[in-house]
Amino acid sequence: MCACVKPRADIRRRTRCSRAPPGEFGASAVGEEVVRLREWAMATDTGDRDDLVPGVSERAWRQVSVAKPECIGAKCPMRGSCFPVLAREAAEEADIVVTNHSMLGVQSTGTPVLPESAAFVVDEAHELADRVTGQLTASISKGDVSRLSGCSGASRSSRRSWRTPGTK
């Protein structure tokens, strides 16, 4: 069995669409997209934004999706049909998990977002090295080094050795 694990923001939750009453939302383009999203949400099996063709604007998607900080978790009355929850449950049972570099990068920082798996397939793996490096890299400036050397109690003479040649 194979399962796909994506960031929560890429999977629509049922909660927001279930709250919206049917009917007219006005003639705006965003309103029309929200109506289309609501209809799609009732027909899709995955809630995966990539399955919605043609797509919708970010503004419309935000109207019907729930970010992780807004999720009420186990208390949610829609939990049994929540797309991210269903996707995670399927992933727990899968032998092979398909994910993207973003999820793998988060996992590499020690935050468990991926289930145990015999194998991972990384979508858009050509970006993997750059993305993981970017998530795990910190940069430090010459000024940061100077401030740190001043805080460390190092002597004035030893701080001079840290300076770039030609600077005082």
Backbone as JSON Lines, residues from 0, in Angstrom:
{"i":0,"aa":"M","n":[0.85,-1.18,0.0],"ca":[0.0,0.0,0.0],"c":[0.89,1.24,0.0]}
{"i":1,"aa":"C","n":[0.45,2.28,-0.66],"ca":[1.19,3.53,-0.74],"c":[0.28,4.67,-0.3]}
{"i":2,"aa":"A","n":[0.85,5.66,0.39],"ca":[0.07,6.82,0.83],"c":[0.86,8.09,0.57]}
{"i":3,"aa":"C","n":[0.16,9.18,0.4],"ca":[0.78,10.48,0.17],"c":[0.6,11.36,1.39]}
{"i":4,"aa":"V","n":[1.69,11.95,1.89],"ca":[1.63,12.84,3.05],"c":[2.05,14.22,2.59]}
{"i":5,"aa":"K","n":[1.17,15.19,2.79],"ca":[1.43,16.58,2.39],"c":[1.24,17.49,3.59]}
{"i":6,"aa":"P","n":[1.76,18.73,3.47],"ca":[1.5,19.69,4.55],"c":[0.0,19.93,4.71]}
{"i":7,"aa":"R","n":[-0.43,20.2,5.93],"ca":[-1.85,20.42,6.21],"c":[-2.45,21.53,5.34]}
{"i":8,"aa":"A","n":[-1.66,22.53,5.03],"ca":[-2.17,23.65,4.25],"c":[-2.57,23.24,2.84]}
{"i":9,"aa":"D","n":[-2.05,22.1,2.36],"ca":[-2.37,21.64,1.01],"c":[-3.58,20.71,0.97]}
{"i":10,"aa":"I","n":[-4.16,20.44,2.13],"ca":[-5.32,19.56,2.2],"c":[-6.46,20.32,2.86]}
{"i":11,"aa":"R","n":[-7.58,20.43,2.17],"ca":[-8.71,21.18,2.68],"c":[-9.4,20.41,3.79]}
{"i":12,"aa":"R","n":[-9.79,21.1,4.8],"ca":[-10.51,20.46,5.9],"c":[-12.0,20.65,5.69]}
{"i":13,"aa":"R","n":[-12.76,19.71,6.14],"ca":[-14.21,19.78,5.96],"c":[-14.86,20.83,6.84]}
{"i":14,"aa":"T","n":[-14.25,21.17,7.96],"ca":[-14.88,22.05,8.94],"c":[-15.38,23.35,8.34]}
{"i":15,"aa":"R","n":[-14.54,24.05,7.64],"ca":[-14.94,25.36,7.11],"c":[-16.05,25.26,6.08]}
{"i":16,"aa":"C","n":[-15.99,24.28,5.22],"ca":[-17.04,24.16,4.2],"c":[-18.36,23.72,4.81]}
{"i":17,"aa":"S","n":[-18.29,22.97,5.88],"ca":[-19.54,22.52,6.48],"c":[-20.26,23.66,7.18]}
{"i":18,"aa":"R","n":[-19.53,24.71,7.58],"ca":[-20.15,25.84,8.26],"c":[-20.88,26.79,7.31]}
{"i":19,"aa":"A","n":[-20.45,26.8,6.06],"ca":[-21.01,27.75,5.11],"c":[-22.39,27.29,4.65]}
{"i":20,"aa":"P","n":[-23.41,28.13,4.8],"ca":[-24.74,27.74,4.33],"c":[-24.8,27.78,2.81]}
{"i":21,"aa":"P","n":[-25.57,26.9,2.21],"ca":[-25.69,26.94,0.75],"c":[-26.41,28.2,0.33]}
{"i":22,"aa":"G","n":[-26.17,28.61,-0.88],"ca":[-26.86,29.78,-1.39],"c":[-25.89,30.72,-2.08]}
{"i":23,"aa":"E","n":[-26.33,31.89,-2.39],"ca":[-25.53,32.86,-3.11],"c":[-24.49,33.5,-2.21]}
{"i":24,"aa":"F","n":[-23.29,33.67,-2.74],"ca":[-22.2,34.34,-2.04],"c":[-21.9,35.67,-2.71]}
{"i":25,"aa":"G","n":[-22.69,36.08,-3.65],"ca":[-22.42,37.31,-4.37],"c":[-21.77,37.0,-5.7]}
{"i":26,"aa":"A","n":[-21.5,38.03,-6.44],"ca":[-20.99,37.85,-7.79],"c":[-19.48,37.96,-7.87]}
{"i":27,"aa":"S","n":[-18.79,38.07,-6.75],"ca":[-17.34,38.23,-6.81],"c":[-16.69,36.93,-7.28]}
{"i":28,"aa":"A","n":[-15.5,37.07,-7.87],"ca":[-14.76,35.91,-8.35],"c":[-14.39,35.0,-7.18]}
{"i":29,"aa":"V","n":[-13.99,35.58,-6.05],"ca":[-13.63,34.78,-4.88],"c":[-14.86,34.03,-4.37]}
{"i":30,"aa":"G","n":[-16.0,34.7,-4.33],"ca":[-17.24,34.05,-3.9],"c":[-17.58,32.86,-4.78]}
{"i":31,"aa":"E","n":[-17.4,33.02,-6.07],"ca":[-17.68,31.92,-7.0],"c":[-16.7,30.76,-6.77]}
{"i":32,"aa":"E","n":[-15.43,31.09,-6.47],"ca":[-14.45,30.05,-6.19],"c":[-14.79,29.31,-4.9]}
{"i":33,"aa":"V","n":[-15.25,30.04,-3.88],"ca":[-15.62,29.42,-2.61],"c":[-16.8,28.47,-2.82]}
{"i":34,"aa":"V","n":[-17.78,28.87,-3.61],"ca":[-18.91,27.99,-3.91],"c":[-18.4,26.74,-4.63]}
{"i":35,"aa":"R","n":[-17.5,26.91,-5.59],"ca":[-16.94,25.77,-6.31],"c":[-16.16,24.86,-5.35]}
{"i":36,"aa":"L","n":[-15.39,25.45,-4.45],"ca":[-14.65,24.67,-3.45],"c":[-15.58,23.86,-2.56]}
{"i":37,"aa":"R","n":[-16.67,24.48,-2.17],"ca":[-17.64,23.78,-1.29],"c":[-18.22,22.57,-2.01]}
{"i":38,"aa":"E","n":[-18.57,22.74,-3.27],"ca":[-19.12,21.62,-4.05],"c":[-18.06,20.53,-4.23]}
{"i":39,"aa":"W","n":[-16.84,20.95,-4.54],"ca":[-15.74,19.99,-4.72],"c":[-15.46,19.22,-3.42]}
{"i":40,"aa":"A","n":[-15.51,19.92,-2.29],"ca":[-15.23,19.29,-1.0],"c":[-16.21,18.16,-0.69]}
{"i":41,"aa":"M","n":[-17.42,18.3,-1.16],"ca":[-18.42,17.26,-0.91],"c":[-18.24,16.06,-1.84]}
{"i":42,"aa":"A","n":[-17.48,16.24,-2.93],"ca":[-17.31,15.17,-3.91],"c":[-15.94,14.5,-3.86]}
{"i":43,"aa":"T","n":[-14.91,15.21,-3.37],"ca":[-13.55,14.67,-3.37],"c":[-13.36,13.62,-2.28]}
{"i":44,"aa":"D","n":[-12.45,12.7,-2.55],"ca":[-12.11,11.69,-1.55],"c":[-10.87,12.08,-0.75]}
{"i":45,"aa":"T","n":[-10.09,13.05,-1.26],"ca":[-8.81,13.37,-0.63],"c":[-8.72,14.77,-0.03]}
{"i":46,"aa":"G","n":[-9.42,15.73,-0.6],"ca":[-9.28,17.12,-0.16],"c":[-7.99,17.74,-0.63]}
{"i":47,"aa":"D","n":[-7.24,17.05,-1.47],"ca":[-5.93,17.5,-1.94],"c":[-6.09,18.62,-2.96]}
{"i":48,"aa":"R","n":[-5.49,19.75,-2.66],"ca":[-5.61,20.93,-3.51],"c":[-5.16,20.64,-4.95]}
{"i":49,"aa":"D","n":[-4.18,19.76,-5.11],"ca":[-3.69,19.43,-6.45],"c":[-4.75,18.72,-7.29]}
{"i":50,"aa":"D","n":[-5.75,18.14,-6.65],"ca":[-6.82,17.44,-7.37],"c":[-7.9,18.39,-7.88]}
{"i":51,"aa":"L","n":[-7.87,19.63,-7.45],"ca":[-8.88,20.61,-7.87],"c":[-8.42,21.29,-9.16]}
{"i":52,"aa":"V","n":[-9.06,20.92,-10.26],"ca":[-8.68,21.46,-11.57],"c":[-9.92,22.06,-12.21]}
{"i":53,"aa":"P","n":[-9.87,23.31,-12.66],"ca":[-8.77,24.25,-12.44],"c":[-8.72,24.66,-10.97]}
{"i":54,"aa":"G","n":[-7.55,25.15,-10.56],"ca":[-7.35,25.56,-9.17],"c":[-8.1,26.83,-8.83]}
{"i":55,"aa":"V","n":[-7.9,27.28,-7.6],"ca":[-8.55,28.51,-7.13],"c":[-7.47,29.42,-6.54]}
{"i":56,"aa":"S","n":[-7.85,30.65,-6.3],"ca":[-6.91,31.62,-5.73],"c":[-6.57,31.26,-4.29]}
{"i":57,"aa":"E","n":[-5.44,31.76,-3.83],"ca":[-5.04,31.55,-2.44],"c":[-6.08,32.13,-1.49]}
{"i":58,"aa":"R","n":[-6.65,33.26,-1.86],"ca":[-7.66,33.92,-1.02],"c":[-8.89,33.03,-0.82]}
{"i":59,"aa":"A","n":[-9.34,32.39,-1.89],"ca":[-10.49,31.49,-1.79],"c":[-10.13,30.25,-0.97]}
{"i":60,"aa":"W","n":[-8.94,29.7,-1.19],"ca":[-8.52,28.51,-0.46],"c":[-8.48,28.79,1.05]}
{"i":61,"aa":"R","n":[-7.96,29.96,1.43],"ca":[-7.9,30.31,2.85],"c":[-9.29,30.41,3.48]}
{"i":62,"aa":"Q","n":[-10.29,30.72,2.68],"ca":[-11.66,30.82,3.21],"c":[-12.21,29.47,3.66]}
{"i":63,"aa":"V","n":[-11.72,28.39,3.07],"ca":[-12.29,27.08,3.38],"c":[-11.29,26.11,4.03]}
{"i":64,"aa":"S","n":[-10.05,26.53,4.19],"ca":[-9.08,25.62,4.81],"c":[-8.83,26.06,6.25]}
{"i":65,"aa":"V","n":[-8.32,25.15,7.04],"ca":[-8.05,25.41,8.45],"c":[-6.57,25.16,8.68]}
{"i":66,"aa":"A","n":[-5.85,26.17,9.13],"ca":[-4.43,26.01,9.44],"c":[-4.29,25.19,10.73]}
{"i":67,"aa":"K","n":[-3.15,24.56,10.9],"ca":[-2.94,23.72,12.07],"c":[-3.24,24.44,13.39]}
{"i":68,"aa":"P","n":[-2.81,25.71,13.57],"ca":[-3.12,26.37,14.85],"c":[-4.63,26.55,15.1]}
{"i":69,"aa":"E","n":[-5.43,26.56,14.04],"ca":[-6.88,26.72,14.19],"c":[-7.59,25.38,14.41]}
{"i":70,"aa":"C","n":[-6.9,24.28,14.15],"ca":[-7.51,22.95,14.27],"c":[-7.78,22.64,15.74]}
{"i":71,"aa":"I","n":[-8.99,22.15,16.03],"ca":[-9.32,21.84,17.43],"c":[-9.08,20.37,17.75]}
{"i":72,"aa":"G","n":[-8.53,19.64,16.79],"ca":[-8.1,18.26,17.03],"c":[-9.22,17.3,17.36]}
{"i":73,"aa":"A","n":[-9.01,16.51,18.41],"ca":[-9.93,15.43,18.77],"c":[-11.34,15.93,19.09]}
{"i":74,"aa":"K","n":[-11.48,17.19,19.45],"ca":[-12.8,17.75,19.79],"c":[-13.63,18.1,18.55]}
{"i":75,"aa":"C","n":[-13.01,18.07,17.38],"ca":[-13.7,18.49,16.16],"c":[-14.8,17.51,15.79]}
{"i":76,"aa":"P","n":[-16.0,18.01,15.54],"ca":[-17.1,17.12,15.15],"c":[-16.91,16.51,13.76]}
{"i":77,"aa":"M","n":[-16.0,17.08,12.96],"ca":[-15.75,16.59,11.6],"c":[-14.53,15.68,11.54]}
{"i":78,"aa":"R","n":[-13.93,15.35,12.67],"ca":[-12.67,14.6,12.7],"c":[-12.75,13.28,11.93]}
{"i":79,"aa":"G","n":[-13.86,12.61,12.01],"ca":[-14.01,11.32,11.32],"c":[-13.96,11.42,9.81]}
{"i":80,"aa":"S","n":[-14.22,12.6,9.27],"ca":[-14.16,12.79,7.82],"c":[-13.15,13.87,7.42]}
{"i":81,"aa":"C","n":[-12.26,14.22,8.35],"ca":[-11.25,15.26,8.11],"c":[-10.17,14.72,7.16]}
{"i":82,"aa":"F","n":[-9.97,15.4,6.05],"ca":[-9.02,14.92,5.05],"c":[-7.6,14.75,5.59]}
{"i":83,"aa":"P","n":[-7.03,15.71,6.32],"ca":[-5.68,15.49,6.85],"c":[-5.61,14.31,7.81]}
{"i":84,"aa":"V","n":[-6.62,14.13,8.63],"ca":[-6.63,13.0,9.57],"c":[-6.71,11.69,8.79]}
{"i":85,"aa":"L","n":[-7.58,11.62,7.79],"ca":[-7.71,10.4,6.98],"c":[-6.41,10.1,6.23]}
{"i":86,"aa":"A","n":[-5.76,11.15,5.72],"ca":[-4.49,10.97,5.01],"c":[-3.41,10.44,5.95]}
{"i":87,"aa":"R","n":[-3.36,10.95,7.17],"ca":[-2.36,10.48,8.15],"c":[-2.64,9.03,8.54]}
{"i":88,"aa":"E","n":[-3.91,8.68,8.71],"ca":[-4.25,7.3,9.06],"c":[-3.84,6.34,7.94]}
{"i":89,"aa":"A","n":[-4.09,6.74,6.7],"ca":[-3.69,5.9,5.55],"c":[-2.17,5.76,5.5]}
{"i":90,"aa":"A","n":[-1.46,6.84,5.8],"ca":[0.0,6.82,5.78],"c":[0.55,5.89,6.85]}
{"i":91,"aa":"E","n":[-0.11,5.83,8.0],"ca":[0.34,4.94,9.09],"c":[0.29,3.48,8.66]}
{"i":92,"aa":"E","n":[-0.64,3.14,7.77],"ca":[-0.8,1.77,7.31],"c":[0.03,1.45,6.07]}
{"i":93,"aa":"A","n":[0.62,2.46,5.44],"ca":[1.3,2.28,4.17],"c":[2.71,1.71,4.34]}
{"i":94,"aa":"D","n":[3.14,0.96,3.34],"ca":[4.52,0.47,3.28],"c":[5.43,1.53,2.66]}
{"i":95,"aa":"I","n":[4.87,2.28,1.72],"ca":[5.6,3.33,1.02],"c":[4.84,4.64,1.2]}
{"i":96,"aa":"V","n":[5.55,5.69,1.59],"ca":[4.93,7.0,1.79],"c":[5.51,7.97,0.77]}
{"i":97,"aa":"V","n":[4.64,8.64,0.04],"ca":[5.04,9.69,-0.89],"c":[4.88,11.01,-0.16]}
{"i":98,"aa":"T","n":[5.94,11.8,-0.15],"ca":[5.89,13.09,0.53],"c":[6.69,14.1,-0.27]}
{"i":99,"aa":"N","n":[6.75,15.32,0.23],"ca":[7.55,16.33,-0.47],"c":[8.73,16.76,0.39]}
{"i":100,"aa":"H","n":[9.6,17.54,-0.2],"ca":[10.81,17.98,0.51],"c":[10.5,18.79,1.75]}
{"i":101,"aa":"S","n":[9.38,19.5,1.74],"ca":[9.01,20.31,2.89],"c":[8.76,19.43,4.12]}
{"i":102,"aa":"M","n":[7.97,18.39,3.94],"ca":[7.66,17.48,5.05],"c":[8.91,16.74,5.51]}
{"i":103,"aa":"L","n":[9.75,16.33,4.58],"ca":[10.97,15.63,4.94],"c":[11.92,16.56,5.7]}
{"i":104,"aa":"G","n":[11.96,17.83,5.3],"ca":[12.79,18.81,5.99],"c":[12.33,19.03,7.42]}
{"i":105,"aa":"V","n":[11.02,19.14,7.61],"ca":[10.49,19.31,8.97],"c":[10.82,18.08,9.81]}
{"i":106,"aa":"Q","n":[10.66,16.9,9.22],"ca":[10.99,15.65,9.93],"c":[12.46,15.64,10.35]}
{"i":107,"aa":"S","n":[13.33,16.15,9.48],"ca":[14.77,16.12,9.77],"c":[15.15,17.03,10.93]}
{"i":108,"aa":"T","n":[14.29,17.98,11.29],"ca":[14.58,18.86,12.44],"c":[14.17,18.21,13.76]}
{"i":109,"aa":"G","n":[13.59,17.02,13.69],"ca":[13.18,16.33,14.91],"c":[11.7,16.44,15.22]}
{"i":110,"aa":"T","n":[10.95,17.13,14.37],"ca":[9.5,17.24,14.56],"c":[8.84,16.09,13.8]}
{"i":111,"aa":"P","n":[8.21,15.15,14.5],"ca":[7.64,13.98,13.83],"c":[6.37,14.32,13.04]}
{"i":112,"aa":"V","n":[6.5,14.41,11.73],"ca":[5.33,14.67,10.88],"c":[5.08,13.52,9.9]}
{"i":113,"aa":"L","n":[6.03,12.59,9.81],"ca":[5.89,11.46,8.91],"c":[5.81,10.17,9.7]}
{"i":114,"aa":"P","n":[5.01,9.22,9.23],"ca":[4.9,7.94,9.94],"c":[6.13,7.07,9.68]}
{"i":115,"aa":"E","n":[6.27,6.02,10.46],"ca":[7.29,5.01,10.19],"c":[6.95,4.41,8.83]}
{"i":116,"aa":"S","n":[7.96,4.13,8.03],"ca":[7.7,3.57,6.7],"c":[8.89,2.77,6.22]}
{"i":117,"aa":"A","n":[8.61,1.77,5.4],"ca":[9.68,0.97,4.8],"c":[10.44,1.8,3.77]}
{"i":118,"aa":"A","n":[9.74,2.75,3.13],"ca":[10.38,3.59,2.11],"c":[9.62,4.9,1.95]}
{"i":119,"aa":"F","n":[10.36,5.92,1.58],"ca":[9.76,7.22,1.26],"c":[10.08,7.54,-0.19]}
{"i":120,"aa":"V","n":[9.12,8.07,-0.9],"ca":[9.32,8.61,-2.23],"c":[9.16,10.11,-2.09]}
{"i":121,"aa":"V","n":[10.18,10.86,-2.52],"ca":[10.17,12.31,-2.35],"c":[9.77,12.97,-3.67]}
{"i":122,"aa":"D","n":[8.6,13.58,-3.66],"ca":[8.11,14.34,-4.81],"c":[9.0,15.58,-4.96]}
{"i":123,"aa":"E","n":[9.35,15.92,-6.17],"ca":[10.22,17.06,-6.46],"c":[11.56,16.93,-5.73]}
{"i":124,"aa":"A","n":[12.12,15.72,-5.78],"ca":[13.37,15.44,-5.07],"c":[14.53,16.27,-5.59]}
{"i":125,"aa":"H","n":[14.44,16.8,-6.8],"ca":[15.53,17.64,-7.32],"c":[15.75,18.89,-6.45]}
{"i":126,"aa":"E","n":[14.75,19.28,-5.65],"ca":[14.89,20.43,-4.77],"c":[15.26,20.03,-3.34]}
{"i":127,"aa":"L","n":[15.35,18.74,-3.08],"ca":[15.52,18.24,-1.72],"c":[16.77,18.78,-1.03]}
{"i":128,"aa":"A","n":[17.93,18.66,-1.65],"ca":[19.18,19.08,-1.0],"c":[19.14,20.56,-0.64]}
{"i":129,"aa":"D","n":[18.71,21.4,-1.56],"ca":[18.65,22.85,-1.28],"c":[17.65,23.17,-0.18]}
{"i":130,"aa":"R","n":[16.5,22.53,-0.18],"ca":[15.47,22.81,0.82],"c":[15.9,22.37,2.22]}
{"i":131,"aa":"V","n":[16.44,21.17,2.33],"ca":[16.87,20.68,3.64],"c":[18.04,21.51,4.15]}
{"i":132,"aa":"T","n":[18.98,21.83,3.26],"ca":[20.11,22.67,3.66],"c":[19.61,24.02,4.15]}
{"i":133,"aa":"G","n":[18.65,24.59,3.45],"ca":[18.08,25.88,3.85],"c":[17.4,25.82,5.21]}
{"i":134,"aa":"Q","n":[16.74,24.72,5.51],"ca":[16.05,24.59,6.79],"c":[17.0,24.34,7.94]}
{"i":135,"aa":"L","n":[18.15,23.76,7.66],"ca":[19.07,23.38,8.74],"c":[20.28,24.3,8.84]}
{"i":136,"aa":"T","n":[20.32,25.35,8.03],"ca":[21.48,26.23,8.0],"c":[21.17,27.55,8.68]}
{"i":137,"aa":"A","n":[22.11,28.01,9.45],"ca":[22.02,29.34,10.04],"c":[23.24,30.11,9.55]}
{"i":138,"aa":"S","n":[23.08,31.39,9.34],"ca":[24.22,32.19,8.92],"c":[24.59,33.14,10.04]}
{"i":139,"aa":"I","n":[25.84,33.49,10.05],"ca":[26.34,34.39,11.08],"c":[27.21,35.44,10.39]}
{"i":140,"aa":"S","n":[27.02,36.67,10.76],"ca":[27.76,37.76,10.13],"c":[29.03,38.07,10.9]}
{"i":141,"aa":"K","n":[29.88,38.88,10.28],"ca":[31.1,39.32,10.94],"c":[30.76,40.08,12.21]}
{"i":142,"aa":"G","n":[29.7,40.88,12.18],"ca":[29.27,41.61,13.36],"c":[28.83,40.68,14.48]}
{"i":143,"aa":"D","n":[28.13,39.59,14.1],"ca":[27.72,38.61,15.11],"c":[28.93,37.99,15.79]}
{"i":144,"aa":"V","n":[29.95,37.67,14.99],"ca":[31.17,37.08,15.55],"c":[31.85,38.07,16.49]}
{"i":145,"aa":"S","n":[31.91,39.33,16.09],"ca":[32.53,40.35,16.94],"c":[31.78,40.49,18.25]}
{"i":146,"aa":"R","n":[30.45,40.54,18.18],"ca":[29.66,40.65,19.41],"c":[29.83,39.42,20.29]}
{"i":147,"aa":"L","n":[29.84,38.26,19.68],"ca":[30.02,37.03,20.46],"c":[31.4,36.98,21.1]}
{"i":148,"aa":"S","n":[32.41,37.41,20.4],"ca":[33.75,37.38,20.97],"c":[33.87,38.37,22.12]}
{"i":149,"aa":"G","n":[33.14,39.48,22.04],"ca":[33.13,40.46,23.13],"c":[32.41,39.94,24.35]}
{"i":150,"aa":"C","n":[31.4,39.1,24.15],"ca":[30.62,38.56,25.26],"c":[31.3,37.38,25.91]}
{"i":151,"aa":"S","n":[32.24,36.78,25.23],"ca":[32.83,35.55,25.74],"c":[33.89,35.78,26.8]}
{"i":152,"aa":"G","n":[34.23,37.04,27.02],"ca":[35.27,37.33,28.0],"c":[36.66,37.19,27.41]}
{"i":153,"aa":"A","n":[36.75,37.05,26.07],"ca":[38.05,36.92,25.42],"c":[38.83,38.22,25.59]}
{"i":154,"aa":"S","n":[40.11,38.09,25.65],"ca":[40.94,39.29,25.82],"c":[40.92,40.11,24.55]}
{"i":155,"aa":"R","n":[41.28,41.37,24.67],"ca":[41.3,42.3,23.54],"c":[42.23,41.78,22.46]}
{"i":156,"aa":"S","n":[43.37,41.23,22.84],"ca":[44.33,40.76,21.84],"c":[43.79,39.54,21.09]}
{"i":157,"aa":"S","n":[43.08,38.67,21.77],"ca":[42.55,37.49,21.07],"c":[41.4,37.87,20.15]}
{"i":158,"aa":"R","n":[40.65,38.95,20.48],"ca":[39.56,39.41,19.6],"c":[40.13,39.95,18.31]}
{"i":159,"aa":"R","n":[41.28,40.57,18.36],"ca":[41.89,41.12,17.14],"c":[42.15,40.02,16.12]}
{"i":160,"aa":"S","n":[42.51,38.85,16.59],"ca":[42.84,37.75,15.65],"c":[41.61,37.3,14.86]}
{"i":161,"aa":"W","n":[40.41,37.64,15.29],"ca":[39.19,37.26,14.59],"c":[38.87,38.21,13.44]}
{"i":162,"aa":"R","n":[39.48,39.37,13.45],"ca":[39.15,40.38,12.46],"c":[39.7,40.03,11.1]}
{"i":163,"aa":"T","n":[39.01,40.52,10.07],"ca":[39.46,40.33,8.71],"c":[40.72,41.16,8.49]}
{"i":164,"aa":"P","n":[41.71,40.63,7.78],"ca":[42.91,41.43,7.51],"c":[42.55,42.76,6.87]}
{"i":165,"aa":"G","n":[43.21,43.8,7.28],"ca":[42.95,45.14,6.75],"c":[41.95,45.93,7.56]}
{"i":166,"aa":"T","n":[41.31,45.32,8.6],"ca":[40.36,46.05,9.45],"c":[41.0,46.29,10.8]}
{"i":167,"aa":"K","n":[40.55,47.31,11.46],"ca":[41.12,47.64,12.78],"c":[40.2,47.21,13.87]}
